[in-house]
Amino acid sequence: MFLRLGEVPAEGLNVEVSLESDAPAAKSINADGPVKGTFRIEKTGSQLLIKGSVRGYVRLDCSRCLTSNRYKIEEKISVELRPLSDTGEGEEMELASDDLDVEYFRGDSLDLDHFIEEQVRLVLPMKPLCSEECGGLCPSCGEATGSDVCTCNVEDIDPRWEALESLRDPDRDKGES
């Protein structure tokens, strides 16, 4: 959905956008069902202030065991949008902490589907996990550790380290101090 910036009234505008799972922006974030955005858009001169929330589900692969999991997105947002022409292209700028919530746009319209996609990408975990207790993949058989399929003995010692076993404290293995 495109929003023409000239159509935003002085008193602001409430917008609800549903990014359906078959939309290109939704496919790029692996949306699992619609991702909905509810926004309050206010215009101040050539700048826009967007406040609201983004909600929905995406599919992410666990970074340890590679299983696909449904991840809930529920994030409040507050973003200031400025025209790219306000930046003084080519000039160096020093950023203040307030500048971290500023984004720039080009032209006279805003693609809200892309805006939702961007906001979802910002809240996704860098290393998604199916659970904190996930043991990952077994280095011997490649199956998920702790599953019924993996029956490997995790106590096996890599033969390259076997010579160091003789240096261990013998009392430590018996549980004595």
Secondary structure, DSSP 8 states (H G I E B T S, - for coil): -EEEGGGS-TT-EEEEEEE-TTSHHHHHTTBSS-EEEEEEEEEETTEEEEEEEEEEEEEEE-TTT--EEEEEEEEEEEEEEEEGGGG-TT------GGGGGEEEE-SSEEEHHHHHHHHHHHHS-SS--S-TT---B-TTT-SBTTSSS----TT---GGGGGGGGGS-HHHHHT--
